[in-house]
Amino acid sequence: MKKKIKICHIVPSNFGGGVESAAKSFISYSSDNFVFKVYFIKMSEKQNSLLSIFKSLQYLFRNNPDIILISLWKSSLLALIYKFFNKNVKLILFFHATKNIHLIDSFATNLTALLSFEIWADSNTTMSERINNLYFFKFYEKLILNNKKKRIISFVKEKIPPLPEKSCKSTFIYWGRLCPNKNIDKAIRLFSKIHALEPNSKFIIIGPDNGVKELLQSIVTKMNLVDNVFIYDFMNFDEIKKYAKKSSFFIQLSSFEGMAMSVSESMQLGLIPIVTNVGQIKIYCQNYFNSLIFDKNEEEIIKNIFKLISSRSYYKKMRENSINTWVNSSTYKTDIAKNFEEISNYFLKK
């Protein structure tokens, strides 16, 4: 039987963001040259981290992968431990955000970058900014990092048909992690000013709590928005689309981002994104063309929101531009499979 390259993608579970969502959309795959599987590190309150790492290492030693694709810092730590015992395993570091979130992330990411044989990213912006932040090993940058092959992997999870066109209303939605860097509190405060002008406005917030849900609920209560702002737990995408059908705008005012999967999803559905100019968003979102860019000028944003609501032709054109932004893009599954076909073919010929 022909040998196949065994590839394992390690992803922390219960994270709830675009990384986990993308990984769940492409859990296993087999070709003539390789076998690809995703392993989710179970991270829950009932299971401590040491037990999780032990079980994950058991899985790796039992399956003995030739290549490990690493997403997020917890995966880096696990892969580094495994590589200590198996020097032959090849590591691929996969960047999904432009910044490290804490010191452990910085250390694990820098060390993994040093030991990896390729570096991937979900966008050109993520790649360039994250590489520039590998400050622990600046001395080795030209010698090592510049010689590593770097690939951009599409973070368009799938091609999504747009929702039926409807009239534009002051209805807003966000889906994604409820975490500090998404600045959902800022989005609620912006919405409160829209609500003051249009009392029937609605804002739906959907996602797993990553530390800010209680704060958001308290803000909603203090601002007397309990009948207008609705916060729901994690939903699958089919459930999200039911709420998106009732919405005209998608709000995400992040302080930093990578590709921002939910923004691209919202645009494919035909929503108008209201976003900050960060990460890859600043490349694919163009102000007044397919989106509204929030630059701290709330009055300007609000004026343009109501301009879209009052002008069907303006709204229709921006909606079409938003949808068309992604028509020719490749997908996550296609890029993963294509690149591993090339890599496995290279190793099988050696």
N, C-alpha and C positions, 0 to 999 in steps of 0.2 A: 504493500500500500504506500502511495506517495506521502512523503512527510508534509505536514502542514504547519505553518507558523501559528503558535498559540498566542493570542492577544487578549489582554484583560484591561478593561477600562474601569478604574476605581473611582467611585463617586460617593460622597457622604449623603446619606438619606436623611429625611426629615428636615432638609434644608429649605425645600419649598420654592426655590427660584428657577430661573431659566435653565441652569446647568442640569438639575435633576430632571426637569421636564424634557429636555433634549435627550438625555440619557435613556429615559423611559420610552422614548419614541423609537429607539434603536438598540434593543437589549441584546440581541444575538444575530449573528450572520455567519455564513460559511460559503467559501468559494473553493476553487481548486487549490489555491495557495495558502489560505489562512482560515482560522476559526476565531471569531470575535465574540466576546461575552462581556457584559457589564456586571460588575460586582458592586453592590451598594453596601457601604459601611453603615450598619444600623446604629443610629445615634438617637437614643431616647432617654427620658428621665428615669425610666425603670432599669436601664442597663448602663452601668458605668463605663467610662472610656477604656479602662484597662481590659475589661472583659471583651469589649467590642474589638479592640486591637488584636487580642489573642485569637478570637474567632476568625478575624480577617486574615491573620497570618496563617492560621490552619488551612484556610481556603487556598491561599497562594501556594503554600508548600504542597498541598494535595494536587493542585492543578498545574503547578510548575510552568507558568507562562514564559514565553520567550520575550515578549514585549509588554510593558505596562504603560497605559495611557493614564496620566495623572490629572485630575481636576480638583482644584481647591486644596488648601494647606493640610487638611487632615489626611487626604490621600497622599500628599507628599511625605508626611511623617511615616506613614505605613510603608510606602514604597522604599524609602531610605532604609528602614529596618530590614526589609526583605532583601534589599540589594547587599546589605552587609553580609548576609549569609549566602547569597547567590550572586557572585560577581558578574556572571555572564548575562544576566537579565538586562535588557535594554529599556531605558526609561524615556518617555516622551512627556514633556511638561506642557500642559494645556492651560493657557491664560484666559480668564473670563472677565477680568476687571482691570482697570488701569492702575489700581493702587493696592498695596498690602493693607490688611485691616488691623494688624497688631504686630508686635515684635516676633511672636512665634511664627506667624505667617511670613514675615520678612526672612527669618533665618531658614525656615524649611524651603521657601521658594528659591532663595539664593543658592543653597546647597544642591537642591534638585536641578537647578539650571546648570550648575557646574558639572553634574554627573550625567545629565541627560544627553542623548545622542541627537535629538531633534527638539525644537520648541514650536508649539502651535499656539494660535490665538484666534479668538472669535471675530477679530476685525483688525485692520491695519493700525487703527488708533490704539487699541489694546496692546498690540505687539510693540509698537514704538515706545509708548509711555511706560509699559511695564519693564521692558529691557533697560530703559534709561534709569529705572528705579532699583536696578540690581547693584546697589551701592556697596554691599558687603564684599563683592569680588571685582571691584573696578580694575584692580591691577591685572586681572586675568581676562579682561573683556576682549581685547584685540586678539590675544593668544587663543582663547577658547570659544567665547560666545560668538564672535564673528565668523568662526569656522563651522558653526552648527547650522544645519539646514532649518529654515523657518518656513512654516506654512500657515496660510490663513484658511480657516474652516468656516464655511457659512453657518450662521446661527439662525437661519430661517428654518425652523423645525419642519415645516411642511408648507405647501402651497394651499392657501385658504381662500375659498370663494367669498367674494364680498357679500355682505348682508343686503337685503333689498333696500333700495333708496327710499328715504322718507324725508319729511320736512325737518329742518334743523331747529332744535329746541335747546333750552338751557338745561340739558341733561348730561351728566358727566359720569365717568367711570374710571376706576383704576383697578388693575389686578397685578399681583406680584407679592413679594415678601413685605410684611409690615415691619420695616427696620429703619434705623435712624437715617441712613444715607439716602433713602427715598424721599425724605422731607414731606411726608404725607400731612403732617401738621400744617406746613406752609400751604399745601394745596387746599386744606379745609378752610384756612383763613382767607385765601383767595376766593374760594367758593362763597364764603359768608358775605363778601362784598357784592357778588353776583346775586345772591339770594335777597340782599337788601333792595336790589332793583327789580328782581323778578321772584316774588315769594313762592311760586310754584316750581322753582328749580330743584333738581334732585342730584345727589352725588352718591354713587354706589362704590364701595371699597371692598375688594375681595382679596384674601390672601392669608397665609399662615402667620401667626404671631412670632416675630423675631425680636420681641422686646419692647414694642411701643403701643400695642393695642390698648392697654389700660389708659395710657396718656391720651390717645386719640379719642377714646370714648369720653374721657373727662372734658376734653376741649369741645366736643360736640354738645355735651350737656351744658357747659358754661356759656356757650354761644347760642343756646336755645335753638339748636338745629336737629333735635332728635326726630322730628317729623320729615326731615329733608336729607339727612346724611345717614346712610345705612352701612354698617360694617359687618361683613360676613367672613366666615372661615374659608379655608382652602376649598376650591372647587376644581373639577376637571374642566377641560376647555369647552366641552359641549354644554355644560351648565353655565359657564361664563358667557357663552354666546347668547343665551336666553336673556341675560341682563344687558348685554351689549346691543341687542336689538332695540332696546328702549333708550339707548344713549346716542348722543351726537358727537361728544368730545371725550377724549382720553387724556387724563392729567397725570404727568409724572415729572416732578420737579427735583430730580436727584441732584445731589452734590457731586457725585462721580458715577460713572457707568462704564461698562464694556460695550457690547453690542446692543444691549437692551432689547431682549426678545419680545417682551410684551408690547413695546412700542411698535415694533415691526408687525406683530400680530394685529394690533388695533388698526394700523394703516391698511393692511390687507382686507380687513373687515369693512373698511370705508369710514372709520371714525377720523375725526380731525385731532391730531395730537397737540397738546399744549405741554411743551417740554423745555428743559434747560439745555443749554448749548454745551453738553459734556460728552465725553467718550466718542463713540462712532456716531452718536445722534447728530453731532455737528456736521457730519458728512452727508447723511441721507435726509435730514430734515432741513428744509429751506423755508425761511420765514415768509409768510404770505403766499407761498407757492403750494406747499403740501402740508403745512403745519403753522403753528404759532409758537415763536420762541419767547420764553419768559426770561426777561433780563432785568428783573426787579422793578420794571415800570408797570405796576399793576393797572394803572388807568388806561394805558395803551392796550394791554391784553384784553381788558374788559370791553373796551371800545370795539375791538376787532371781533370779539366773541359775538357781541350784539349786532355787528355789521353782517356777520355770517348768518345769524338768525333771521335778520330782516331782508336779506338778499338771496333768493333762491339760486340765481345764476352764479353768484360768487361762491356760495356753498357748494353747488354742484361741481363747479370747476375745481375747487380745492379738494373735494372728495375724490374726484377722478384722478387728480395728480397724486394724491395719497396712495390710492390703490395701485396706480401704474408704476410707482417707485419700485415695486417688488416683482413686477411681471417677469423680468428676465433673470432673476436671481437664482442661483443654485440652492440646493437644500443641504441641510446637515447630514442626512443619511447618505446622499450621493457623494459628498466630499469625503466623509469618513471612509466609505467603502473604496473609493477611487484611490485615495492616498495610501491606504493599507495594502491595496493590491500592488501598488508600485514598491512599497517598502518590503513586503513579503517576497516578492519576486526577486528583489535585490539580494536578500539574505539566502534564499534557496539556491541562487546561482553561485554563491561564494564557495 
